[in-house]
Amino acid sequence: MQFESIIGQKETKKQLVQMIRQNRLSHALLFLGKEGNGSLSLAMAFAQYIVCEKVNGKERPVNEPSLFGDPEPPRLNDSVGQATSNHEPSTLTDSCGTCPACAKSAQLIHPDIHFSYPVITRKSGEKPISTDFIKEWREFITLHPYGNIYDWLQFIEAENKQGNITASECNDINRKLNLKSFESEYKILIMWMPEFLGKEGNKLLKLIEEPPPNTLFLFVAENEDAILPTILSRTQLVKVPALSDQEVEAALELRAGAPIEKARQVSIVAEGNYREALLLLQHAEDDWQALLREWLNAILKTGPVAQLKWIEESAKMGREKQKQFLKYFIHLLEQAIRLRVIEIPGTEEQISNPETDFALRLNKLCSIEQQEAIINELNQASYYIERNAHAKMLFHALSIRLYHIISNNSLILVN
């Protein structure tokens, strides 16, 4: 994977390249960013950049003159990433993508780039390690480079099993990284979701603190608070920001073939999460607004029978659709709050966008305090959906909560 294939993150890519050029690279990096922003892809592209034969000058024997008079490419010293040439062409801001090392890295088969990730126990008494799932991992990364842990566990058919990075995996990491490198000057471990590393992660402390020469750890995480403090303290932080709406919109148009208007609408709701944007695009034809209007009318006007009917239908949507629906409702409420704060004179008469019109109706329905309370309830409901909450019970409880929040101002939303 090359930097150029990753959406946005221009400053982060530049930071990574400068780490190598200026010899400021720690032996353990933590790529920290929310899902859908490309943290894992960045770590993989960085690993490929390090082993690239053109970047580290292994395309020709050291000190051998060029056969065709072209300038010698810069080489790296024994220190990770220290350039030995004063002249660094712009092409070296990325791996070449064509040398044997890049070809193997792109296929996730480079013998000196190792992967560690949460896995499940398939049989009782089994002690699984990441290598047992390497075939599925390669396929998953190819199909879902911006996927999250839920996508991965579904991909390996975990069902309700919890993924873990086990003690056996830690022992295997110690074994692999203490071996001599096969082809590259460097051995690299990319650990995805170290949040799933329990106390057994302390088995890696000595290796991280005193690694073998030219050994590099790349941890890729979403939640800093869930990482073992003993490991966290030994890493250099690389913050990976959320993508901008414009970057997500452009990616949806160029990569997913989305129409311009649809890409724009989806990118606004996705809030910098490309994975979320792809899911929203899949359900782009779903009329969330009509579903929301029906729900609010059932809560505030038509009564328990209509509520039960709505809950029955919504419970059949599946977890991902339910989360998308709640996220859409949150998006509308946030838009309503923004419209309330901006307070543009005559806005209501000028509105032609159905989404903004609906947001204005929400402002008539409840106050800003009520809207914030509803957002909190929706976020909490989304959290429980991710954890396999019973859909009917959840939406029933949520309906009751929303009724109590907005019952003081029960303007009915009509089409």
C-alpha positions as a LaTeX table, in Angstrom:
\begin{tabular}{lrrr}
\hline
Residue & $x$ (\AA) & $y$ (\AA) & $z$ (\AA) \\
\hline
Met1 & 0.00 & 0.00 & 0.00 \\
Gln2 & 1.34 & 3.43 & $-0.92$ \\
Phe3 & 0.66 & 6.80 & 0.70 \\
Glu4 & $-0.90$ & 8.02 & $-2.53$ \\
Ser5 & $-3.65$ & 5.37 & $-2.28$ \\
Ile6 & $-4.80$ & 6.68 & 1.13 \\
Ile7 & $-7.56$ & 9.29 & 1.34 \\
Gly8 & $-6.38$ & 12.69 & 2.57 \\
Gln9 & $-4.05$ & 12.82 & 5.61 \\
Lys10 & $-1.56$ & 15.01 & 3.76 \\
Glu11 & 0.03 & 16.42 & 6.92 \\
Thr12 & 0.30 & 13.02 & 8.62 \\
Lys13 & 1.99 & 11.51 & 5.56 \\
Lys14 & 4.43 & 14.41 & 5.51 \\
Gln15 & 5.12 & 13.94 & 9.23 \\
Leu16 & 5.93 & 10.24 & 8.74 \\
Val17 & 8.33 & 10.91 & 5.87 \\
Gln18 & 10.04 & 13.66 & 7.86 \\
Met19 & 10.54 & 11.28 & 10.79 \\
Ile20 & 12.67 & 9.10 & 8.56 \\
Arg21 & 14.49 & 11.90 & 6.76 \\
Gln22 & 15.40 & 13.67 & 9.99 \\
Asn23 & 16.16 & 10.46 & 11.92 \\
Arg24 & 13.47 & 11.20 & 14.52 \\
Leu25 & 11.77 & 7.82 & 14.32 \\
Ser26 & 11.08 & 5.95 & 17.55 \\
His27 & 11.21 & 2.16 & 17.56 \\
Ala28 & 7.53 & 2.12 & 18.67 \\
Leu29 & 4.83 & 4.34 & 17.13 \\
Leu30 & 1.17 & 4.60 & 18.08 \\
Phe31 & $-1.15$ & 5.59 & 15.20 \\
Leu32 & $-4.15$ & 6.96 & 17.08 \\
Gly33 & $-7.36$ & 7.91 & 15.30 \\
Lys34 & $-11.07$ & 7.15 & 15.13 \\
Glu35 & $-12.44$ & 4.49 & 12.81 \\
Gly36 & $-12.76$ & 5.29 & 9.14 \\
Asn37 & $-9.87$ & 7.75 & 8.95 \\
Gly38 & $-7.26$ & 5.38 & 7.50 \\
Ser39 & $-4.94$ & 4.81 & 10.48 \\
Leu40 & $-4.30$ & 1.17 & 9.58 \\
Ser41 & $-3.73$ & 2.02 & 5.93 \\
Leu42 & $-1.24$ & 4.71 & 6.96 \\
Ala43 & 0.71 & 2.25 & 9.12 \\
Met44 & 0.82 & $-0.27$ & 6.27 \\
Ala45 & 1.94 & 2.37 & 3.76 \\
Phe46 & 4.60 & 3.52 & 6.22 \\
Ala47 & 5.89 & $-0.04$ & 6.61 \\
Gln48 & 6.06 & $-0.40$ & 2.83 \\
Tyr49 & 7.92 & 2.93 & 2.60 \\
Ile50 & 10.53 & 1.66 & 5.07 \\
Val51 & 11.20 & $-1.65$ & 3.27 \\
Cys52 & 10.98 & $-0.18$ & $-0.26$ \\
Glu53 & 14.22 & $-1.00$ & $-2.08$ \\
Lys54 & 14.29 & 2.32 & $-3.87$ \\
Val55 & 13.85 & 4.31 & $-0.67$ \\
Asn56 & 16.61 & 2.50 & 1.22 \\
Gly57 & 18.92 & 2.29 & $-1.79$ \\
Lys58 & 19.02 & $-1.46$ & $-2.35$ \\
Glu59 & 18.13 & $-1.43$ & $-6.03$ \\
Arg60 & 21.86 & $-1.32$ & $-6.81$ \\
Pro61 & 24.83 & $-2.43$ & $-4.70$ \\
Val62 & 26.02 & 0.29 & $-2.32$ \\
Asn63 & 28.56 & 2.71 & $-3.88$ \\
Glu64 & 28.14 & 1.20 & $-7.36$ \\
Pro65 & 27.74 & 3.98 & $-9.96$ \\
Ser66 & 24.57 & 4.25 & $-11.97$ \\
Leu67 & 24.75 & 2.49 & $-15.32$ \\
Phe68 & 22.75 & 5.20 & $-17.07$ \\
Gly69 & 24.05 & 8.33 & $-15.42$ \\
Asp70 & 20.99 & 8.98 & $-13.24$ \\
Pro71 & 21.67 & 10.25 & $-9.70$ \\
Glu72 & 22.20 & 7.74 & $-6.93$ \\
Pro73 & 19.10 & 7.34 & $-4.76$ \\
Pro74 & 19.59 & 8.16 & $-1.07$ \\
Arg75 & 20.28 & 5.24 & 1.27 \\
Leu76 & 19.37 & 4.65 & 4.89 \\
Asn77 & 22.00 & 4.10 & 7.57 \\
Asp78 & 21.72 & 1.46 & 10.27 \\
Ser79 & 19.64 & 3.95 & 12.27 \\
Val80 & 16.03 & 3.63 & 11.21 \\
Gly81 & 15.40 & 6.08 & 8.43 \\
Gln82 & 18.59 & 8.20 & 8.41 \\
Ala83 & 19.25 & 9.33 & 4.84 \\
Thr84 & 22.87 & 9.31 & 3.58 \\
Ser85 & 22.28 & 11.60 & 0.64 \\
Asn86 & 21.77 & 15.34 & 0.71 \\
His87 & 19.64 & 15.17 & $-2.42$ \\
Glu88 & 16.20 & 13.61 & $-1.90$ \\
Pro89 & 13.94 & 13.55 & $-4.95$ \\
Ser90 & 10.23 & 14.15 & $-4.46$ \\
Thr91 & 9.54 & 10.55 & $-5.51$ \\
Leu92 & 10.95 & 9.44 & $-2.16$ \\
Thr93 & 7.98 & 10.90 & $-0.32$ \\
Asp94 & 6.35 & 7.55 & $-1.14$ \\
Ser95 & 7.41 & 3.98 & $-1.77$ \\
Cys96 & 8.06 & 3.16 & $-5.42$ \\
Gly97 & 5.30 & 0.54 & $-5.63$ \\
Thr98 & 7.24 & $-1.49$ & $-8.21$ \\
Cys99 & 10.23 & $-3.11$ & $-6.50$ \\
Pro100 & 9.94 & $-6.70$ & $-5.18$ \\
Ala101 & 9.65 & $-5.46$ & $-1.57$ \\
Cys102 & 6.75 & $-3.14$ & $-2.48$ \\
Ala103 & 5.03 & $-5.90$ & $-4.46$ \\
Lys104 & 5.19 & $-8.25$ & $-1.47$ \\
Ser105 & 4.12 & $-5.53$ & 0.96 \\
Ala106 & 1.09 & $-4.69$ & $-1.17$ \\
Gln107 & 0.03 & $-8.35$ & $-1.08$ \\
Leu108 & 0.70 & $-8.56$ & 2.69 \\
Ile109 & 3.25 & $-11.33$ & 2.14 \\
His110 & 6.51 & $-9.52$ & 2.92 \\
Pro111 & 8.42 & $-11.85$ & 5.29 \\
Asp112 & 9.66 & $-8.96$ & 7.46 \\
Ile113 & 6.30 & $-7.20$ & 7.95 \\
His114 & 4.29 & $-9.03$ & 10.60 \\
Phe115 & 0.67 & $-8.41$ & 11.61 \\
Ser116 & $-1.10$ & $-8.85$ & 14.92 \\
Tyr117 & $-4.85$ & $-8.38$ & 15.42 \\
Pro118 & $-7.74$ & $-9.67$ & 17.57 \\
Val119 & $-8.72$ & $-13.28$ & 16.84 \\
Ile120 & $-11.23$ & $-15.78$ & 18.21 \\
Thr121 & $-11.10$ & $-19.31$ & 19.56 \\
Arg122 & $-12.72$ & $-21.63$ & 17.04 \\
Lys123 & $-12.40$ & $-24.85$ & 19.07 \\
Ser124 & $-12.37$ & $-25.47$ & 22.80 \\
Gly125 & $-8.86$ & $-25.59$ & 24.21 \\
Glu126 & $-7.38$ & $-23.89$ & 21.16 \\
Lys127 & $-4.78$ & $-21.11$ & 21.60 \\
Pro128 & $-5.25$ & $-18.98$ & 18.49 \\
Ile129 & $-2.65$ & $-16.60$ & 17.08 \\
Ser130 & $-2.92$ & $-14.05$ & 14.28 \\
Thr131 & $-1.03$ & $-16.25$ & 11.81 \\
Asp132 & $-3.91$ & $-18.76$ & 11.96 \\
Phe133 & $-6.11$ & $-16.10$ & 10.34 \\
Ile134 & $-3.62$ & $-14.60$ & 7.90 \\
Lys135 & $-5.52$ & $-15.74$ & 4.80 \\
Glu136 & $-8.72$ & $-14.06$ & 6.05 \\
Trp137 & $-6.72$ & $-10.98$ & 7.09 \\
Arg138 & $-5.27$ & $-10.48$ & 3.62 \\
Glu139 & $-8.69$ & $-10.82$ & 2.06 \\
Phe140 & $-10.29$ & $-8.50$ & 4.62 \\
Ile141 & $-7.72$ & $-5.71$ & 4.10 \\
Thr142 & $-8.16$ & $-5.98$ & 0.34 \\
Leu143 & $-11.94$ & $-5.69$ & 0.55 \\
His144 & $-12.29$ & $-3.39$ & 3.59 \\
Pro145 & $-9.16$ & $-1.24$ & 4.08 \\
Tyr146 & $-11.24$ & 1.19 & 6.20 \\
Gly147 & $-13.11$ & $-1.52$ & 8.12 \\
Asn148 & $-13.43$ & $-1.55$ & 11.91 \\
Ile149 & $-13.21$ & $-4.31$ & 14.52 \\
Tyr150 & $-16.89$ & $-5.18$ & 14.11 \\
Asp151 & $-16.36$ & $-5.72$ & 10.37 \\
Trp152 & $-13.33$ & $-7.93$ & 11.03 \\
Leu153 & $-15.08$ & $-10.13$ & 13.61 \\
Gln154 & $-18.06$ & $-10.51$ & 11.28 \\
Phe155 & $-15.68$ & $-11.40$ & 8.44 \\
Ile156 & $-14.17$ & $-14.29$ & 10.43 \\
Glu157 & $-17.67$ & $-15.35$ & 11.56 \\
Ala158 & $-17.06$ & $-14.61$ & 15.22 \\
Glu159 & $-20.81$ & $-14.33$ & 15.88 \\
Asn160 & $-21.01$ & $-13.41$ & 19.58 \\
Lys161 & $-17.41$ & $-14.37$ & 20.40 \\
Gln162 & $-15.10$ & $-11.69$ & 21.75 \\
Gly163 & $-11.91$ & $-11.01$ & 19.83 \\
Asn164 & $-8.63$ & $-10.98$ & 21.76 \\
Ile165 & $-4.88$ & $-10.62$ & 21.30 \\
Thr166 & $-3.84$ & $-13.58$ & 23.41 \\
Ala167 & $-0.84$ & $-14.60$ & 25.51 \\
Ser168 & $-0.02$ & $-17.14$ & 22.81 \\
Glu169 & 0.06 & $-14.30$ & 20.29 \\
Cys170 & 2.48 & $-12.34$ & 22.50 \\
Asn171 & 4.77 & $-15.37$ & 22.71 \\
Asp172 & 4.63 & $-15.72$ & 18.93 \\
Ile173 & 5.51 & $-12.03$ & 18.49 \\
Asn174 & 8.52 & $-12.44$ & 20.78 \\
Arg175 & 9.64 & $-15.44$ & 18.75 \\
Lys176 & 9.24 & $-13.80$ & 15.33 \\
Leu177 & 10.88 & $-10.50$ & 16.18 \\
Asn178 & 13.91 & $-12.18$ & 17.74 \\
Leu179 & 14.64 & $-13.94$ & 14.44 \\
Lys180 & 16.94 & $-12.38$ & 11.89 \\
Ser181 & 15.19 & $-10.43$ & 9.12 \\
Phe182 & 14.78 & $-12.32$ & 5.84 \\
Glu183 & 14.96 & $-9.68$ & 3.12 \\
Ser184 & 14.67 & $-6.17$ & 4.49 \\
Glu185 & 17.05 & $-4.37$ & 6.79 \\
Tyr186 & 14.11 & $-3.96$ & 9.18 \\
Lys187 & 11.59 & $-6.16$ & 10.97 \\
Ile188 & 8.22 & $-4.48$ & 11.45 \\
Leu189 & 5.23 & $-5.47$ & 13.56 \\
Ile190 & 1.88 & $-3.82$ & 12.83 \\
Met191 & $-0.50$ & $-4.44$ & 15.73 \\
Trp192 & $-4.08$ & $-3.41$ & 15.00 \\
Met193 & $-6.37$ & $-2.66$ & 17.95 \\
Pro194 & $-3.95$ & $-3.04$ & 20.91 \\
Glu195 & $-7.02$ & $-2.20$ & 23.02 \\
Phe196 & $-7.75$ & $-5.95$ & 22.85 \\
Leu197 & $-4.42$ & $-6.73$ & 24.49 \\
Gly198 & $-5.04$ & $-7.57$ & 28.15 \\
Lys199 & $-2.54$ & $-7.96$ & 30.95 \\
Glu200 & $-0.78$ & $-10.61$ & 28.87 \\
Gly201 & 0.52 & $-7.67$ & 26.85 \\
Asn202 & 3.11 & $-7.21$ & 29.59 \\
Lys203 & 4.91 & $-10.14$ & 27.96 \\
Leu204 & 5.90 & $-7.67$ & 25.22 \\
Leu205 & 7.31 & $-4.97$ & 27.48 \\
Lys206 & 10.94 & $-6.16$ & 27.45 \\
Leu207 & 10.81 & $-6.59$ & 23.66 \\
Ile208 & 9.36 & $-3.09$ & 23.16 \\
Glu209 & 11.77 & $-1.49$ & 25.63 \\
Glu210 & 14.89 & $-3.27$ & 24.36 \\
Pro211 & 14.06 & $-4.39$ & 20.81 \\
Pro212 & 16.52 & $-6.24$ & 18.57 \\
Pro213 & 18.38 & $-3.95$ & 16.12 \\
Asn214 & 16.25 & $-2.41$ & 13.33 \\
Thr215 & 12.96 & $-3.60$ & 14.83 \\
Leu216 & 9.94 & $-1.32$ & 14.57 \\
Phe217 & 6.54 & $-1.55$ & 16.30 \\
Leu218 & 3.54 & 0.17 & 14.71 \\
Phe219 & 0.47 & 0.12 & 16.98 \\
Val220 & $-2.84$ & 1.20 & 15.41 \\
Ala221 & $-5.55$ & 2.15 & 17.90 \\
Glu222 & $-8.83$ & 4.04 & 18.28 \\
Asn223 & $-9.11$ & 4.44 & 22.05 \\
Glu224 & $-6.01$ & 5.59 & 23.91 \\
Asp225 & $-7.61$ & 4.97 & 27.32 \\
Ala226 & $-8.10$ & 1.26 & 26.60 \\
Ile227 & $-4.41$ & 0.58 & 25.90 \\
Leu228 & $-2.18$ & $-0.85$ & 28.62 \\
Pro229 & $-0.42$ & 2.15 & 30.25 \\
Thr230 & 2.86 & 0.20 & 30.30 \\
Ile231 & 2.75 & $-0.09$ & 26.51 \\
Leu232 & 1.35 & 3.39 & 25.92 \\
Ser233 & 4.23 & 5.00 & 27.79 \\
Arg234 & 6.74 & 3.31 & 25.49 \\
Thr235 & 5.32 & 4.64 & 22.21 \\
Gln236 & 5.67 & 7.80 & 20.15 \\
Leu237 & 2.23 & 9.21 & 19.33 \\
Val238 & 1.11 & 9.87 & 15.75 \\
Lys239 & $-2.34$ & 11.47 & 15.83 \\
Val240 & $-4.43$ & 10.67 & 12.76 \\
Pro241 & $-7.23$ & 13.26 & 12.39 \\
Ala242 & $-10.69$ & 12.66 & 10.95 \\
Leu243 & $-11.05$ & 13.23 & 7.23 \\
Ser244 & $-12.65$ & 16.45 & 6.05 \\
Asp245 & $-16.10$ & 16.39 & 4.45 \\
Gln246 & $-14.50$ & 17.43 & 1.15 \\
Glu247 & $-12.01$ & 14.51 & 1.27 \\
Val248 & $-14.79$ & 12.01 & 1.99 \\
Glu249 & $-16.96$ & 13.51 & $-0.76$ \\
Ala250 & $-14.14$ & 13.31 & $-3.34$ \\
Ala251 & $-13.34$ & 9.71 & $-2.34$ \\
Leu252 & $-16.98$ & 8.67 & $-2.70$ \\
Glu253 & $-17.09$ & 10.18 & $-6.19$ \\
Leu254 & $-13.74$ & 8.82 & $-7.42$ \\
Arg255 & $-13.57$ & 5.46 & $-5.63$ \\
Ala256 & $-17.18$ & 4.47 & $-5.07$ \\
Gly257 & $-18.63$ & 6.12 & $-8.19$ \\
Ala258 & $-21.24$ & 8.05 & $-6.20$ \\
Pro259 & $-23.14$ & 10.90 & $-7.91$ \\
Ile260 & $-21.91$ & 14.34 & $-6.84$ \\
Glu261 & $-25.05$ & 15.34 & $-4.94$ \\
Lys262 & $-25.34$ & 12.00 & $-3.14$ \\
Ala263 & $-21.62$ & 12.07 & $-2.24$ \\
Arg264 & $-22.06$ & 15.54 & $-0.76$ \\
Gln265 & $-25.04$ & 14.54 & 1.37 \\
Val266 & $-23.40$ & 11.36 & 2.62 \\
Ser267 & $-20.08$ & 13.06 & 3.44 \\
Ile268 & $-21.82$ & 15.59 & 5.69 \\
Val269 & $-23.53$ & 12.87 & 7.73 \\
Ala270 & $-20.40$ & 10.64 & 7.86 \\
Glu271 & $-18.43$ & 13.32 & 9.74 \\
Gly272 & $-14.99$ & 12.29 & 8.50 \\
Asn273 & $-15.54$ & 8.52 & 8.76 \\
Tyr274 & $-15.05$ & 6.93 & 5.34 \\
Arg275 & $-16.28$ & 3.53 & 6.52 \\
Glu276 & $-19.48$ & 5.18 & 7.71 \\
Ala277 & $-19.77$ & 7.01 & 4.39 \\
Leu278 & $-19.63$ & 3.75 & 2.45 \\
Leu279 & $-22.34$ & 2.24 & 4.64 \\
Leu280 & $-24.52$ & 5.32 & 4.22 \\
Leu281 & $-24.01$ & 5.10 & 0.48 \\
Gln282 & $-25.23$ & 1.49 & 0.51 \\
His283 & $-28.42$ & 2.64 & 2.22 \\
Ala284 & $-28.68$ & 5.88 & 0.25 \\
Glu285 & $-32.08$ & 4.89 & $-1.09$ \\
Asp286 & $-33.47$ & 4.32 & 2.39 \\
Asp287 & $-35.84$ & 7.12 & 3.31 \\
Trp288 & $-34.58$ & 7.85 & 6.82 \\
Gln289 & $-36.55$ & 11.08 & 6.94 \\
Ala290 & $-39.88$ & 9.35 & 6.32 \\
Leu291 & $-39.01$ & 6.70 & 8.91 \\
Leu292 & $-38.12$ & 9.39 & 11.45 \\
Arg293 & $-41.30$ & 11.35 & 10.75 \\
Glu294 & $-43.36$ & 8.20 & 11.27 \\
Trp295 & $-41.59$ & 7.48 & 14.56 \\
Leu296 & $-42.04$ & 10.97 & 15.98 \\
Asn297 & $-45.71$ & 11.02 & 14.99 \\
Ala298 & $-46.18$ & 7.63 & 16.66 \\
Ile299 & $-44.52$ & 8.91 & 19.85 \\
Leu300 & $-46.37$ & 12.22 & 20.02 \\
Lys301 & $-49.66$ & 11.75 & 18.20 \\
Thr302 & $-50.89$ & 8.35 & 17.04 \\
Gly303 & $-50.12$ & 6.45 & 20.26 \\
Pro304 & $-48.98$ & 3.01 & 21.49 \\
Val305 & $-50.41$ & 0.92 & 18.63 \\
Ala306 & $-48.52$ & 2.95 & 16.02 \\
Gln307 & $-45.40$ & 2.85 & 18.20 \\
Leu308 & $-45.49$ & $-0.94$ & 18.47 \\
Lys309 & $-45.92$ & $-1.28$ & 14.72 \\
Trp310 & $-42.96$ & 1.04 & 14.10 \\
Ile311 & $-40.80$ & $-0.79$ & 16.67 \\
Glu312 & $-41.62$ & $-4.18$ & 15.10 \\
Glu313 & $-40.52$ & $-2.97$ & 11.67 \\
Ser314 & $-37.40$ & $-1.18$ & 12.90 \\
Ala315 & $-36.24$ & $-4.22$ & 14.87 \\
Lys316 & $-36.02$ & $-6.14$ & 11.58 \\
Met317 & $-33.60$ & $-3.67$ & 9.95 \\
Gly318 & $-30.42$ & $-5.15$ & 11.35 \\
Arg319 & $-27.83$ & $-3.51$ & 13.59 \\
Glu320 & $-25.97$ & $-1.53$ & 10.94 \\
Lys321 & $-29.14$ & 0.02 & 9.52 \\
Gln322 & $-30.40$ & 0.82 & 13.01 \\
Lys323 & $-27.12$ & 2.61 & 13.78 \\
Gln324 & $-27.31$ & 4.51 & 10.48 \\
Phe325 & $-30.84$ & 5.62 & 11.26 \\
Leu326 & $-29.91$ & 6.88 & 14.73 \\
Lys327 & $-26.86$ & 8.63 & 13.29 \\
Tyr328 & $-29.08$ & 10.36 & 10.73 \\
Phe329 & $-31.39$ & 11.57 & 13.52 \\
Ile330 & $-28.37$ & 12.89 & 15.45 \\
His331 & $-27.17$ & 14.67 & 12.31 \\
Leu332 & $-30.54$ & 16.40 & 11.89 \\
Leu333 & $-30.60$ & 17.49 & 15.52 \\
Glu334 & $-27.07$ & 18.90 & 15.26 \\
Gln335 & $-28.08$ & 20.74 & 12.10 \\
Ala336 & $-31.13$ & 22.09 & 13.93 \\
Ile337 & $-28.94$ & 23.40 & 16.76 \\
Arg338 & $-26.61$ & 25.07 & 14.26 \\
Leu339 & $-29.58$ & 26.76 & 12.56 \\
Arg340 & $-30.84$ & 27.93 & 15.93 \\
Val341 & $-27.44$ & 29.39 & 16.87 \\
Ile342 & $-26.94$ & 31.10 & 13.50 \\
Glu343 & $-30.44$ & 32.65 & 13.58 \\
Ile344 & $-30.48$ & 33.95 & 10.02 \\
Pro345 & $-33.46$ & 36.32 & 9.54 \\
Gly346 & $-36.06$ & 34.96 & 7.16 \\
Thr347 & $-34.40$ & 31.54 & 7.01 \\
Glu348 & $-37.66$ & 29.60 & 7.18 \\
Glu349 & $-39.05$ & 31.27 & 4.07 \\
Gln350 & $-35.82$ & 30.75 & 2.10 \\
Ile351 & $-35.29$ & 27.06 & 2.85 \\
Ser352 & $-35.64$ & 24.70 & $-0.13$ \\
Asn353 & $-33.52$ & 21.77 & 1.16 \\
Pro354 & $-35.89$ & 19.12 & 2.64 \\
Glu355 & $-33.27$ & 18.13 & 5.22 \\
Thr356 & $-32.83$ & 21.69 & 6.47 \\
Asp357 & $-36.60$ & 22.17 & 6.44 \\
Phe358 & $-36.94$ & 19.11 & 8.68 \\
Ala359 & $-34.24$ & 20.49 & 10.98 \\
Leu360 & $-36.23$ & 23.73 & 11.33 \\
Arg361 & $-39.31$ & 21.72 & 12.27 \\
Leu362 & $-37.25$ & 20.03 & 14.99 \\
Asn363 & $-36.48$ & 23.50 & 16.34 \\
Lys364 & $-40.22$ & 24.11 & 16.64 \\
Leu365 & $-40.66$ & 20.75 & 18.29 \\
Cys366 & $-38.26$ & 21.23 & 21.20 \\
Ser367 & $-35.73$ & 23.54 & 22.81 \\
Ile368 & $-31.97$ & 23.33 & 22.47 \\
Glu369 & $-31.76$ & 21.64 & 25.89 \\
Gln370 & $-34.27$ & 19.02 & 24.79 \\
Gln371 & $-32.36$ & 18.46 & 21.55 \\
Glu372 & $-29.12$ & 17.91 & 23.46 \\
Ala373 & $-30.90$ & 15.44 & 25.75 \\
Ile374 & $-32.23$ & 13.53 & 22.74 \\
Ile375 & $-28.74$ & 13.40 & 21.18 \\
Asn376 & $-27.41$ & 11.87 & 24.41 \\
Glu377 & $-30.16$ & 9.23 & 24.37 \\
Leu378 & $-29.50$ & 8.39 & 20.70 \\
Asn379 & $-25.75$ & 8.07 & 21.27 \\
Gln380 & $-26.38$ & 5.76 & 24.20 \\
Ala381 & $-28.80$ & 3.67 & 22.15 \\
Ser382 & $-26.24$ & 3.37 & 19.35 \\
Tyr383 & $-23.66$ & 2.19 & 21.91 \\
Tyr384 & $-26.01$ & $-0.57$ & 23.11 \\
Ile385 & $-26.87$ & $-1.63$ & 19.55 \\
Glu386 & $-23.16$ & $-2.23$ & 18.93 \\
Arg387 & $-23.22$ & $-4.54$ & 21.93 \\
Asn388 & $-26.13$ & $-6.67$ & 20.73 \\
Ala389 & $-28.91$ & $-5.04$ & 22.72 \\
His390 & $-32.40$ & $-6.46$ & 22.12 \\
Ala391 & $-33.71$ & $-4.17$ & 19.37 \\
Lys392 & $-37.40$ & $-4.20$ & 20.36 \\
Met393 & $-36.68$ & $-3.46$ & 24.01 \\
Leu394 & $-34.18$ & $-0.76$ & 23.10 \\
Phe395 & $-36.49$ & 1.12 & 20.69 \\
His396 & $-39.43$ & 0.75 & 23.06 \\
Ala397 & $-37.43$ & 2.28 & 25.94 \\
Leu398 & $-36.07$ & 4.95 & 23.62 \\
Ser399 & $-39.57$ & 5.89 & 22.45 \\
Ile400 & $-40.69$ & 6.36 & 26.06 \\
Arg401 & $-37.62$ & 8.49 & 26.84 \\
Leu402 & $-38.15$ & 10.72 & 23.80 \\
Tyr403 & $-41.81$ & 11.20 & 24.73 \\
His404 & $-40.85$ & 12.43 & 28.21 \\
Ile405 & $-38.13$ & 14.71 & 26.83 \\
Ile406 & $-40.35$ & 16.49 & 24.30 \\
Ser407 & $-43.84$ & 16.10 & 25.76 \\
Asn408 & $-43.82$ & 19.70 & 26.93 \\
Asn409 & $-43.82$ & 20.90 & 23.34 \\
Ser410 & $-45.48$ & 18.24 & 21.20 \\
Leu411 & $-45.73$ & 19.91 & 17.81 \\
Ile412 & $-46.34$ & 17.11 & 15.30 \\
Leu413 & $-44.05$ & 16.89 & 12.30 \\
Val414 & $-46.14$ & 16.63 & 9.17 \\
Asn415 & $-44.99$ & 16.04 & 5.63 \\
\hline
\end{tabular}
